[in-house]
Amino acid sequence: MELGLRAWHSRLFCMSASLRRSSGGVAVPRRTTRNPSRTPPDAPMTHAQAPDVGWAPLALTLMPIAAYGTIWLSLNPGVPGQWHLHRALTVVLALVSTVTIFDVWKDLGRSSRIAVALCMLVTLESIFWLPAETTDARRAFAQAVGALGASSVILVIAGSQRRLVHLLRGLVLAALVISAVALVEWRTGLHLETLAGRPWPTGAALGATFVNPNNFAAHTVVLVGVLLVTAHARSGWGRLLLFSGLLLGALSLLTFSRTALLALALTGTVLISLRARGRFSEIVPKVVILALLAVIAAMATNFLDHFSEGVYFDGSSQSNQLRLEIAKRAILALIQSVGFGIGPGAFEASQSVSGNVLTITNIHNSFLEVAVAYGAVPAALLLLLVFTVLKSAWQGLGTHPSLAALSLFALGSALLGGLTASSILADPGWWLELALAAVLADVASSSEASGES
């Protein structure tokens, strides 16, 4: 009988020894011995091995919190252009992972290798290629740090399910923190930018720890997903995680963006995929879906008010037209570069598309932005990564459904953010989601994954 999410959740929070249910329904201790002939010394982590010690568990646990918190987790919270926790963790992880990259490369799955290659190319080009004097060097540096942090996380995990658990624990903690911040913002009407003395241009739209409501809405796919999946475990944590997931899903609607609706649709699509593979009831019971719909309906009054007043779709057709015009110019720039790209930030420095209110220069499509800035090779790697993760995660739904679902949630966030945000490449959370999707897809499709075997 499949152990399911219970073992993964108990391992995640280290609350008790892993248990499994016998055919008679009596809980018995999980077997902790393995056949030595089938488990080489450097094999991925199993429940029988000693817990991880040292700096890696703490760094991996803090990484999601730091990636989503960015400038708010620094010595001067909210002040841009300074070192913050994510950059510090990236330096620590990068120093270790780059030294051991050739040793751990053989332990990486296909998706992880593609993700590392993509991130390394983006990092190197962002550092060494700044062709335009007017290019925002700080933003290019942020893109380099985000990509480097993601590749370092993959290399430090290097197929170890033990270290992956620490990263997932950090993701759960990050989701809880962001839920709390969004709830306070909703009740007080004050965004963190406002508290830092800077204007919050989107009015009543929630942003939590992010600079753009679209970014917040896109990230909620993986944040809500990890809370709902882990809430399935029958423990004292389950109710808190379930409530937080439902709350965060409802609060995302108060971004008043189309991204929020797409995020909830993507979350539902993954859950339906679980049901199609016969894993729906084992991961997320129907009561969770009903509760999610009920909470969203109860909190959507403000959203509907904005919709009826025309705020929700105000300027949408103009926005779509501007996005299309920018995309045409971006494609032309890519063609003129013969596929080599024109450098990070160069397109934004050379283009200007004026609307009635705002001047928009970002490409508003991160996948096209990667191609224009870094060239056809990184863009091809990004597309290959998407298809590889989808294939591996779909295969894993039948054997390790919770891990495969989390991979799809992470990929969904990355896709949604990349297609709806003005530019999300400088957001380290986006790169982390690509890394998380790749690692989880590899583990979910592996027959050696111990959390759900």
C-alpha positions in Angstrom: 0.0 0.0 0.0 1.4 3.4 -1.0 2.6 5.4 2.0 1.3 8.6 0.3 1.7 12.0 1.7 1.7 11.0 5.4 5.4 9.9 5.4 6.5 12.9 3.4 4.7 15.3 5.8 6.0 13.6 8.9 9.5 13.7 7.5 9.0 17.4 6.5 8.2 18.5 10.0 10.2 15.8 11.8 7.3 15.3 14.2 7.6 11.5 14.5 9.1 8.4 13.0 7.8 7.4 9.6 4.8 5.1 9.8 3.0 3.0 7.3 -0.3 1.2 7.5 -0.5 -2.5 7.2 -3.3 -4.1 5.3 -5.3 -4.5 8.5 -5.2 -0.8 9.1 -2.8 -1.0 12.1 0.1 1.5 12.2 3.4 -0.3 12.3 7.0 1.1 12.3 8.3 1.8 8.8 11.1 -0.6 7.9 14.4 1.3 8.1 16.7 -1.2 6.5 17.5 -1.5 2.9 19.3 -4.0 0.7 23.0 -2.9 0.7 23.4 -4.3 -2.8 20.7 -1.9 -4.1 21.8 1.2 -2.2 25.3 2.4 -3.1 27.0 4.7 -0.5 26.3 7.9 -2.5 22.6 7.0 -3.3 19.9 9.5 -2.7 18.7 10.0 0.9 16.3 7.5 2.3 14.4 7.6 5.7 16.9 5.1 7.1 19.9 7.4 6.7 21.0 9.8 9.4 19.5 13.3 9.3 21.5 16.0 7.4 23.7 18.2 9.6 25.7 21.3 8.9 25.0 24.5 7.1 23.0 23.0 4.1 19.7 22.3 5.9 19.5 25.8 7.3 20.5 27.5 4.0 18.0 25.4 2.0 15.2 26.1 4.6 15.8 29.8 4.5 16.2 30.0 0.7 12.4 30.2 -0.2 11.7 32.7 2.5 14.6 34.8 1.3 13.6 34.5 -2.3 10.1 35.7 -1.7 11.1 38.3 0.9 14.1 39.9 -1.0 14.7 43.5 0.2 12.4 43.1 3.2 14.9 40.6 4.8 18.0 42.9 5.1 19.8 45.0 7.6 17.8 48.0 6.2 14.4 46.4 5.4 12.7 47.8 2.3 15.8 49.7 1.0 16.7 48.5 -2.5 20.2 48.1 -3.9 21.6 46.6 -0.7 22.6 43.1 0.3 19.8 41.0 1.7 19.3 37.5 2.9 18.8 35.9 -0.5 22.0 37.3 -1.9 23.9 36.2 1.2 22.6 32.7 0.9 23.3 32.6 -2.8 26.9 33.4 -2.2 27.3 30.7 0.4 25.6 28.1 -1.7 27.4 29.1 -4.9 30.8 28.9 -3.4 30.2 25.3 -2.4 28.2 24.1 -5.4 30.5 25.5 -8.1 33.5 23.6 -6.5 31.6 20.3 -6.5 29.6 20.7 -9.7 31.6 18.0 -11.6 31.3 15.6 -8.7 27.5 15.9 -8.3 26.6 16.3 -12.0 26.1 12.5 -12.3 23.5 12.6 -9.5 21.3 15.2 -11.3 18.2 14.2 -13.3 17.6 15.4 -16.8 15.4 18.3 -15.7 17.9 19.4 -13.1 20.8 19.4 -15.6 18.8 21.5 -18.1 17.9 24.0 -15.3 21.5 24.3 -14.2 22.7 24.9 -17.8 20.1 27.5 -18.3 20.8 29.3 -15.0 24.6 29.2 -15.6 24.3 30.8 -19.0 22.0 33.5 -17.8 24.3 34.2 -14.8 27.4 34.5 -17.0 25.7 36.7 -19.7 24.2 39.0 -17.0 27.6 39.5 -15.4 29.7 39.9 -18.5 27.4 41.4 -21.1 26.0 44.9 -20.5 26.1 46.5 -23.9 24.0 49.6 -23.3 25.1 52.5 -21.2 21.5 53.2 -20.1 20.9 49.6 -19.0 19.8 49.2 -15.5 22.9 47.3 -14.2 21.2 46.7 -10.8 18.4 44.8 -12.4 20.8 42.8 -14.6 22.7 41.9 -11.4 19.5 40.8 -9.7 18.8 38.5 -12.7 22.2 37.0 -12.3 21.8 36.5 -8.6 18.4 34.9 -9.1 19.6 32.5 -11.7 22.8 31.7 -9.7 20.8 31.0 -6.6 18.5 28.6 -8.4 21.4 26.6 -9.9 23.2 26.5 -6.6 20.1 25.1 -4.9 19.9 22.3 -7.5 23.6 21.5 -7.1 23.5 21.5 -3.3 20.5 19.1 -3.3 22.1 17.0 -6.0 19.5 14.2 -5.9 19.4 14.1 -2.1 15.8 13.7 -0.9 16.9 14.6 2.6 18.0 18.1 1.4 15.0 18.4 -0.8 12.9 18.0 2.4 14.6 21.0 3.9 13.8 23.1 0.8 10.2 22.1 0.9 10.0 23.0 4.6 11.2 26.4 3.8 8.6 26.7 1.0 5.9 25.9 3.5 7.2 28.5 6.0 7.4 31.1 3.2 3.8 30.4 2.3 2.7 30.9 5.9 4.6 34.2 6.2 3.3 35.6 2.9 -0.3 34.6 4.0 0.2 36.5 7.2 1.6 39.6 5.5 -1.2 39.6 2.9 -3.8 39.2 5.6 -2.4 42.2 7.6 -2.2 44.3 4.4 -5.8 43.5 3.6 -7.0 44.4 7.1 -4.9 47.6 7.4 -4.8 48.7 3.8 -1.0 49.4 4.1 1.5 47.7 1.8 5.1 47.2 2.9 6.1 49.8 0.3 3.8 52.3 2.0 5.4 51.5 5.4 8.8 52.1 3.9 7.8 55.6 2.8 7.3 54.9 -0.9 4.1 55.1 -2.9 2.2 51.9 -3.6 0.9 52.6 -7.2 -1.8 49.9 -7.4 -4.1 51.3 -4.7 -6.1 48.7 -2.9 -4.7 45.7 -4.8 -2.7 43.4 -2.5 1.0 42.8 -3.1 2.2 41.1 0.1 6.0 41.1 -0.1 6.1 41.7 -3.8 6.5 44.9 -5.8 3.7 44.0 -8.2 0.3 42.3 -7.6 0.7 40.2 -10.7 3.9 38.7 -9.2 2.0 37.9 -6.0 -0.8 36.3 -7.8 1.5 34.2 -10.0 3.5 32.9 -7.0 0.3 31.8 -5.2 0.1 28.7 -7.5 3.0 27.0 -5.8 2.4 28.7 -2.4 -1.3 27.6 -2.2 -0.3 24.2 -3.7 2.3 23.3 -1.1 -0.1 24.3 1.7 -3.0 22.2 0.4 -0.8 19.2 -0.3 0.9 19.2 3.1 -2.4 19.9 4.8 -3.6 16.4 3.9 -1.6 14.8 6.7 -3.7 14.1 9.8 -1.8 16.1 12.4 -2.1 19.3 14.4 -0.4 21.1 11.5 -2.9 20.0 9.0 -5.6 22.4 10.0 -3.3 25.4 10.1 -1.9 24.6 6.7 -5.3 24.0 5.2 -6.6 27.3 6.6 -3.6 29.2 5.4 -3.9 27.7 1.9 -7.5 28.6 1.6 -6.9 32.1 2.9 -4.0 32.7 0.6 -6.0 31.5 -2.4 -8.8 33.9 -1.5 -6.5 36.8 -0.8 -4.9 36.4 -4.2 -8.2 37.5 -5.7 -7.8 40.9 -4.0 -4.9 41.6 -6.4 -7.7 42.5 -8.9 -5.7 41.0 -11.7 -6.4 38.4 -14.3 -3.3 36.6 -13.1 -5.2 35.7 -9.9 -8.0 34.0 -11.8 -5.5 32.1 -14.0 -3.5 31.1 -10.8 -6.6 29.5 -9.3 -7.5 27.9 -12.6 -4.0 26.4 -12.8 -4.2 25.1 -9.2 -7.5 23.4 -10.1 -6.1 21.9 -13.2 -3.3 20.2 -11.3 -5.9 18.8 -8.8 -8.0 17.5 -11.6 -4.9 15.9 -13.1 -4.4 14.1 -9.8 -8.0 12.8 -10.0 -7.4 11.7 -13.5 -4.5 9.6 -12.4 -6.5 8.1 -9.5 -4.6 10.1 -6.8 -7.1 12.8 -6.1 -8.6 11.4 -2.9 -5.1 10.5 -1.5 -3.7 14.0 -1.8 -6.5 16.5 -1.6 -9.9 15.3 -0.5 -13.0 16.8 -2.1 -13.7 18.7 1.1 -10.6 20.8 0.6 -11.8 21.9 -2.9 -15.3 22.7 -1.5 -13.7 24.6 1.4 -11.5 26.5 -1.1 -14.5 27.5 -3.2 -16.5 28.5 -0.1 -13.7 30.8 1.3 -13.1 32.4 -2.1 -16.8 33.0 -2.5 -17.1 34.5 1.0 -14.1 36.9 0.4 -14.8 37.8 -3.2 -17.3 40.6 -2.5 -14.7 43.3 -2.8 -13.4 41.7 -6.0 -16.9 41.7 -7.5 -17.4 45.3 -6.5 -14.3 46.2 -8.4 -15.4 44.1 -11.4 -18.8 45.8 -11.5 -17.2 49.2 -11.4 -15.0 48.3 -14.3 -11.7 48.5 -12.3 -10.8 44.9 -13.0 -10.7 45.2 -16.8 -10.0 48.9 -16.9 -7.6 49.5 -19.7 -7.2 45.8 -20.5 -7.7 46.1 -24.2 -5.1 49.0 -24.3 -2.7 46.8 -22.2 -3.1 43.9 -24.6 -2.5 46.1 -27.6 0.7 47.5 -26.0 1.9 44.0 -25.1 1.4 42.9 -28.7 3.3 45.9 -30.0 6.2 45.3 -27.6 6.3 41.6 -28.5 6.6 42.5 -32.2 9.5 44.9 -31.5 11.2 42.3 -29.4 11.0 39.6 -32.1 12.4 42.0 -34.6 15.3 42.8 -32.2 15.9 39.0 -31.8 15.9 38.5 -35.6 18.3 41.4 -36.1 20.7 39.8 -33.6 20.7 36.6 -35.7 19.6 34.7 -32.6 22.5 35.8 -30.3 20.4 38.2 -28.3 21.2 41.9 -27.6 22.2 41.6 -23.9 20.2 41.9 -20.7 18.4 45.2 -20.4 19.4 46.4 -23.8 15.9 46.2 -25.3 14.3 48.1 -22.4 16.9 50.8 -22.8 16.2 51.3 -26.5 12.4 51.0 -26.8 9.6 53.2 -25.7 5.9 52.5 -26.1 3.7 55.2 -24.8 0.1 54.7 -23.6 -2.3 57.2 -22.3 -0.9 57.0 -18.8 2.2 54.9 -18.6 5.3 54.4 -20.7 5.9 50.7 -20.9 9.3 49.4 -22.0 9.5 45.9 -20.5 8.7 43.0 -22.9 6.0 41.6 -20.6 6.8 38.1 -21.6 9.8 36.6 -19.7 10.2 33.7 -22.2 10.6 36.2 -25.1 12.7 38.4 -22.8 15.2 35.5 -22.3 15.5 35.0 -26.0 16.0 38.7 -26.8 18.4 39.4 -23.9 20.4 36.1 -23.8 19.9 34.5 -27.2 18.2 31.5 -28.7 20.2 28.9 -26.8 19.0 29.9 -23.3 15.5 30.4 -24.7 15.6 26.8 -26.2 16.9 25.5 -22.8 14.0 27.2 -21.0 11.4 25.7 -23.4 13.1 22.3 -23.1 13.0 22.6 -19.3 9.3 23.2 -19.4 8.5 20.2 -21.6 10.9 17.9 -19.7 9.4 18.9 -16.3 5.8 18.4 -17.7 6.7 14.9 -19.0 8.5 13.8 -15.8 5.9 15.2 -13.5 3.0 13.6 -15.4 4.8 10.2 -15.2 5.3 10.7 -11.5 1.6 11.4 -10.8 1.0 7.6 -10.8 3.8 6.7 -8.4 4.6 9.8 -6.3 1.6 12.0 -6.7 2.4 14.7 -4.0 5.9 15.3 -5.3 4.7 15.4 -8.9 1.8 17.8 -8.0 4.3 20.1 -6.2 6.5 20.1 -9.4 3.5 21.1 -11.5 2.5 23.8 -9.0 6.0 25.2 -9.1 6.1 25.1 -12.9 2.6 26.7 -13.1 3.8 29.6 -11.0 6.9 30.1 -13.2 4.8 29.9 -16.4 2.1 32.2 -15.2 4.6 34.8 -13.8 6.6 34.7 -17.0 3.6 35.3 -19.2 1.7 37.9 -17.2 4.2 40.0 -15.2 5.9 43.0 -16.9 9.3 41.4 -16.1 9.9 38.7 -13.5 13.5 37.8 -14.4 14.8 39.9 -11.5 12.5 38.1 -9.1 14.6 35.3 -7.4 11.4 33.5 -6.5 10.8 32.9 -10.3 14.1 31.2 -10.7 13.7 29.2 -7.5 10.4 27.9 -8.9 12.1 26.7 -12.0 14.7 24.9 -9.9 12.1 23.4 -7.6 10.0 22.2 -10.5 13.0 20.5 -12.0 14.2 18.8 -8.8 10.7 17.6 -7.9 10.0 16.3 -11.4 13.3 14.2 -11.3 12.5 12.8 -7.9 8.9 12.1 -8.7 9.8 10.2 -11.8 12.5 8.2 -10.1 11.9 4.7 -8.8 14.2 5.4 -5.8 12.1 8.2 -4.3 11.6 7.0 -0.7 8.9 9.5 0.5 6.0 7.9 -1.3 7.1 4.4 -2.2 
